[in-house]
């Protein structure tokens, strides 16, 4: 009896090395992008906005508590 499961390094991989459907492999290779690469472009806008929001929230809490 042969074992049909993938080896652990391949089973836990983000993208498996072997695909049963060649169209799925082409789609995955084409669409697979590093999420970090997409997010980094927005950081110069998002971080200052979040800092301003946090300062307003902390000021609001300070005013309410006094």
C-alpha positions as CSV (number, residue, x, y, z in Angstrom):
1,X,0.0,0.0,0.0
2,X,1.5,3.3,-1.0
3,X,1.1,6.6,0.8
4,X,-0.5,9.3,-1.3
5,X,0.0,12.1,1.1
6,X,2.5,14.9,0.5
7,X,5.7,15.1,2.4
8,X,5.6,17.5,5.4
9,X,7.7,20.2,3.8
10,X,5.5,20.2,0.7
11,X,2.2,19.8,2.6
12,X,3.0,22.8,4.8
13,X,4.3,25.0,1.9
14,X,2.5,28.2,1.0
15,X,2.3,27.0,-2.6
16,X,2.8,23.3,-3.3
17,X,5.3,22.2,-5.9
18,X,3.0,19.8,-7.6
19,X,-0.5,20.6,-8.9
20,X,-3.0,18.2,-10.3
21,X,-4.4,20.9,-12.6
22,X,-2.0,22.8,-14.8
23,X,-4.4,25.7,-15.1
24,X,-4.4,26.0,-11.3
25,X,-0.6,26.1,-11.3
26,X,-0.5,28.9,-13.9
27,X,-3.1,30.9,-12.0
28,X,-1.4,30.5,-8.7
29,X,2.0,31.4,-10.1
30,X,0.5,34.4,-11.8
31,X,-1.5,35.7,-8.9
32,X,0.8,34.8,-6.0
33,X,2.3,37.9,-4.7
34,X,3.9,38.9,-1.5
35,X,1.3,40.6,0.6
36,X,4.0,42.7,2.3
37,X,5.0,44.1,-1.1
38,X,1.5,45.4,-1.6
39,X,1.1,46.9,1.9
40,X,4.5,48.7,1.9
41,X,3.3,51.2,-0.7
42,X,0.5,52.5,1.6
43,X,2.6,52.8,4.8
44,X,3.7,56.5,4.2
45,X,0.0,57.4,4.2
46,X,-1.4,54.9,6.7
47,X,1.1,55.4,9.6
48,X,0.7,59.2,10.0
49,X,-3.1,58.9,9.7
50,X,-3.2,56.2,12.4
51,X,-0.9,58.3,14.6
52,X,-3.2,61.3,14.3
53,X,-6.2,59.2,15.0
54,X,-4.5,57.7,18.1
55,X,-3.6,61.2,19.4
56,X,-7.2,62.4,19.0
57,X,-8.5,59.3,20.8
58,X,-6.1,59.7,23.6
59,X,-7.0,63.4,23.9
60,X,-10.7,62.5,23.9
61,X,-10.1,60.0,26.7
62,X,-8.1,62.5,28.7
63,X,-10.9,65.1,28.4
64,X,-13.6,62.7,29.3
65,X,-11.8,61.4,32.4
66,X,-11.0,64.9,33.8
